[in-house]
């Protein structure tokens, strides 16, 4: 037998392949990270657990230098390293913020500081941190309009709403920006442009950690809970890990403990929360493959697409769903239609004589066998409609990638989202088909349908 051909050798090669796929390329030698480490050390922080690295699939992140055990502290970042509204008010911007009326929001204060410090370049005390921040972002609000048009309906609406919010922030803040002109030799409009504010807004939105609400008298009453955490914000998200993260009032440090172990030289992850992929793309600019929280949203138009147009009570039913919060966040997940979606469909499918029982439907009670079956039939039709829509959108994105070379990276992100949604819908379709088969086999058990959609 030739060397390296045995079963043990094959197992060893597979383990090595898995290990090499998860291992990153150490980047601690790069000048920007050397500068950052020196800057952090001057602020009383030195890390012995992690090191900057680049990983396949996730890009830049933090790699374990030693094996990490469950419950171990992986980062304890001193308050002196955090960028908060207190940092901003103590700076040269403080006098301008204090006297401005109406009072600026905490978000505007942070964004203004980021734009100003980035403009300062080498003169900025925060340069070591600023130079490792992304130059551009891939959040949905940053996508080109023609790419936004390729997003799922619900996500597209949220993206346009978010874009309007940022545009309003910029427009309403221009007078405040103008008041800062004495600080700069260049025209203020060339520094505080819309693109500069959008960059700063995305920096705060994607990278800030949560602190307990603070109150600055010179700022508006909006919650002041955000802080930027240099180095710590290099940690990437995984929906499969659990961590404990919070600011420790005793140690005055922002601390993160891992709830699971990690082998040496592997990427260390944190979890931003149980977010679905549409939320991740909207808020953070990426999609998580095999996300257990992935789901596909059903728009209002799609919800009523396969219901009888002759139903005279339809408007009343829609009104009831709206009043009780059942018209939004209706989804298909890995385990089928969500309870909220099924409940909405059951109410919409109520026969005229059963309509007075609508409150029982919202409480999860079974009104009739016919109602149970009809609502599941409609769920199947909606699921198949969304499957066809996902496949069509994937083809459309693929064609656009050939035509719009400059948008390939944005289109690839949208393509990934649609592929993940397609997988979720396929899983939901299988669940619904199984439930339908059970119904056909046991018609007398329609009053006690198999459980689907626990999300």
N, C-alpha and C positions, 0 to 999 in steps of 0.2 A: 504494500500500500504506500502510495507516494505521500511524502510529508505534507501536512496541511490539508489533506483531503478527508479526514475523519470527522465524526459527529462533533467531538469536542472543539475541533478547529472551526467548524461552521458556526457553532454557538458563540465562540470567542469573536469571530469576525462580525456576526450580527450585533453583539454587544458593543464592539468597537465602532460599528457604523452608527448605531443609535447615539453613542456617546459623542462621536464627531459631529453629528447633526445638531446636537444641543449645545456643544461647546462654542464659545465665541473666540474672536481674535482680540487679544489684549491690546488696548489702545492707551494705556497709562503713560506710555513713552511720548505721546504727542504733546507738543508745546502747550496747547490750550488746556490740557488736563494737568500738566505740571504746574502751570500758573494757577489753576483753580485750586489744586491741593495746597499750594503755598498760601493762597488767599484764605482758604478755610482754616489752615493751621494757625494763622494770625488771629483768627476769630475763635480759637480754642476748640477746633474740631479736627480730629485725625481718625481716619477709618482704617481698621485692620482686617475687616471682614470682606470687603468688596473692592472691586477695581473696575474701571470703565472698560468696556469691550464692545465689539460689534458681532451681532449674531445673525445667522441665516433666518429669514422670516420676520424677525422683529426689529432688526437694525441695531441702533446704538442702545446699550443698556448697561446693567451692572452685573458682574460675574463674581461668584464666590471664590475667595482666595483659600478658604479652608472649608471642610464640611460643616454645615449648619444644622444644628439639632432643633427639634420641635420646641417652640417657646423661647428660642434664643433671641436676644436683642440684636437686630441687624443694623440699625442706624439710630443714633441719638444725637440729633442736630441741635446745637445750642441756639438759644433765642437770638444771640448776636449775629447769627447767619441768616435769619429770616428777614425777608423784605415785607414789611407791613405798612399800614397807613401811618403808624407812628414813625417809621423810617422816613416816610415822605414829608410829614409835618416837621420833623427835626431838620430837614434839608433846606436848601436855598429856596425851595418852592413853598415852604411853610408860611411865610409872610404873605404871599400872594393868595394862597388858599384861605388863610384866616380872614382876610378882608373881603373876599369875594362873596357877593350875594346874587342869586340864591346860593346857598351852601353847596359845594360840589359833593357828589356821591363818593363813597369809599372806592368804588370801581374806577371812577374818573380820576381820582387822586393817584391810584396805582398805575393806570394807563399813562397818565401825564408824565409820571416819574420815569417809566420805562422808555417812552419816546425821547424824553429829554436826555436821559443818560446814554441811550444808544447814539444820539446825535453827538454827545460829548466825546465819544470814541476813546482814545487813549487817556483822556483826562478824567474819565469816569472812575470813581472808586469801586464801582461794580463791574468794571470791564471783564475780569476773569469769569464772572457768571454770564454776562451778556453775550460773550463771544461763543459760548457753547449752546445758546438758545437757537432753535430752528430759525433760519432766515425766512422761510415761508411755512405756511400750514396747509393741511389738506382737509380741514373741517369743512362740512357742507357749505357753510357761509362763504368759504373762499373759492368754491368751485365756479367755473365759468357758467354763465346762464344756460348755454346749450347742453352742458353736462347736467345741470340741475334739472332740466326738463326730462332727463332719463331716469330720475329717481322715482321710487314708489310714491304714489299720490300723497299719502299721509306725510312722508318724510319731505317731499317737495314743499308742501304747505308749511311745515315747521321751519324749513330752511328759508323760505321767503319771509316768514314772520321774523325770524332771527336776523336776517339781513336788514329788514326795515328797522329793527330795534337798534342795530349798530349804526345805521345811517342817521337815525334820530339822535342818538348819543353824539355823533359827530356834529350834526347841524346845530344842536342846542348848546354845544360847548365851544363854538367858534369864538364867541365874544370872550370867554374865559381864556382861551388860548391867546387871543390878541393881547390880553392884559399881561402876558408873560414876555412880550417883545423886549423890554429892557434887559432881559437876561441873555439875549442872543444878538449877534451881529447880522445874521441872515434874516430875510423876511420870514415872519412866523408861519405864514401859509406854506412855505416850502419845507418846514420842519414838521408841523402838525397837520399833515395831509390825511386824507381818508385812509389811504393804504397804510400809513404809519399807525394810525389809531386802530385799524383792523388788526394789524400785527400785534399790537400791545393787548388788545382785547382778547385775542386768541391765546396769547401767552398766559394771561390770567385765567381764562376759562378752561384751558387744557392742563395747566400745571399747578394751580394753587391748591394748597392743603387747607383743611378746615380748622379754624380756631374758635374758641368760645367768643360769642359776640362782645365787641368792645364799643365804647362810646367816645367819639371825638367830638367835642363841642362845635368845632369849625366845619364838620361834615354833616351831610344830610342824614335823615333818620333811617335810611336804608341799612339793612344788616351789614355790619362790618366784621366779616368772618373769614376773609381770605388772606393767605400769606403765601408768598413764593419761597420755596425751600431749595436753595442751590444744592446740587449733587443728589439730594434725595429724589428730586424729580426726574432723575435719569432712570429710575425703576419703571419698567414696563408692566402693563396690565395682563393678567391671565384670569379668566373666570373660574379656573380650576384650583386656585389657591385661596387661603384665608390668612389674614393678618390682623393684628391689633395695632391700630395707629391712632395716636392722640398726643396732644401737648401735655406734658407732665408739669403741673404747677409747682411741684416741689423741686425738681431738678432744673426747671426752666428750659427744658429741651423738648423738641418734637421727636417722639420715639415710635419706632416700628418694631414689632415682634412678629416673627413668623409662626404660624400655627402648624407648619409642616416642615420637615427636614429638607435639606438640599445638599447634593453632593459637591465636592470640590470641582471648580472650573465650570460649573453650570450656571445658567442665567437665573438670577433671583428675581422673582416677580412679586408684585402686590396686586390686590384686586380693587379696582376703582368703584366697584359696586355690582349688583346683579343686573347689569344693563344688557338689553338686546342689541343687535348689530346696528339697527337704525339709530338708536340713541348713541352708540359708540361713534358712529360716523358723524352724527350731528355735533356732538360735543367734543370729541377727541380726534376725529379725522382718520380712523382706521376701522377695519372690520376684523372680528375675531373668528377664525375658522372653528368649526365644531363647538360653537358657543352653546352651552346647555340652556342659556336664557334666550336664545334666538327665537324670534316669532315673526309672523307676517300679519300686518295690520289690515283690517277690513274697513274700507272707507264707507261713508254713509251711502253713496251712490251704489256701490257694490252690494251693500247689505240688502237693499230693496230690489235689486235687479231681477231676482227670480221669485218675487212674491206676486200674487195676483193683482193686476192693475185695477180690477173691479171691486177691490175691497174698500167699501165706503168708510170703514173705521181706521184706515191706514194713517191718516194725518193725526188722529187722536192717539193711536198707538205710538207713533214717532214722538209726539209731544210728551207722552208718559215716559218713554225711554230717556228723553232729554232731561226731564224734570228729576229723574232718579239717577242720572249719571250713567246711563247704559247705552249712550250713543257713540262713545269714544272708547279707545283702548280695547277694542274687540279684536281678538287675534286667533290665529292658528299656531300651535306649537308642535314640538316633537311628539307629543302624546295626543294630538288631535285638536279640535276646536276648544277654546277656553270655556270655562263655566260662564263667563260674562257673555261671550258670543252666543252660546247655546241658549242662555236665558233670554237674550234679546230676540233671538229667532223664535223661541217658543211663544213669546208675547206677540210678535208680529204674525205668527201663524194661528193665533187663536180664532176658532170659529165664532161667528156672530153670537150664537147662543151661549158660548163660554166666555165671552169678553168680560162680563162682570167679575170673573175670577182672576183678573190680571194681577191683583196683589199677591195671590197665592203663587203665581209664576215667579215673581220677583223674590219670593221667599224660598224658592227652590222646590216647591211642591209639584207633584204630577197632577195635571188637570184632566188629561184624557190620553188614551193610547194613541188616538189619531193625531193629537197635537205633538206627541213625542216623535212619532214616525215622520210627520210632515216636516218638522223642524230639522231633523237629521237629514232628510232628503234635500232640503234647501242648503244645508251646510255642505253636503257633497257637491252640489251644483256650483256653489260659490268657490269651493276648494278647486274644482276642476277648471273653473274660469280663471282663477289666479294662477294655476299651473300653466295654462295656455299663455296668459299674459307674461309670466316670467320667462318662458321659452322665447316668446316673440321679442321681449326686451333684450334678452341675451344676444339674439341675432342682430338686433338693431345696434347694440353697443359694439359688437364685433365688426360690423360694416363701418361704423364711424371711426373705429381705431385705424382702419386702413385709409380713411379719407382725411382724418384730422391728426396728423402725426404729432403736432405740438400739444395735443391733449391726451396723449397715450397714457400717461401716469394717472391722470384723473379718471379716465375712462376705465382703466384697469381696476381702480378702486371700486367704481360703481359695478363693474362686471363681477367682482368678488362678492359684493352684496347680493346681487341677483342670484348668483350660483348658490349661496348659502340659503337664500329664501326658497329657492327651488327644492333643495334638499328637505327643508322643513315641511313644505307643502306635500312632497312625495310621502313623507312619514305620516302626515295627517290623513292623506288620502287612503293609505293602507289601514290606518286605524278605523276610519269611517267605513271602509269596505268590510272590515271584520265585524263591526257593530251591525251593519246592514245584514250580513249573513246570519248573525245570531238572531236578529229579529225574524228573518224568514224561517229559521229553524224552530223558533219558539214563539209563535204569535201570541200565546196566552200570557207571555211575560212582558208585554209591552208596557205595562204599568210600572215595571221595575227594570228600566233599561240599564245596560252595562255602563259603568262610569267612564266617561271620556272628558278630557279637558279639565284637568285639575288646576291649571294655571290661572 
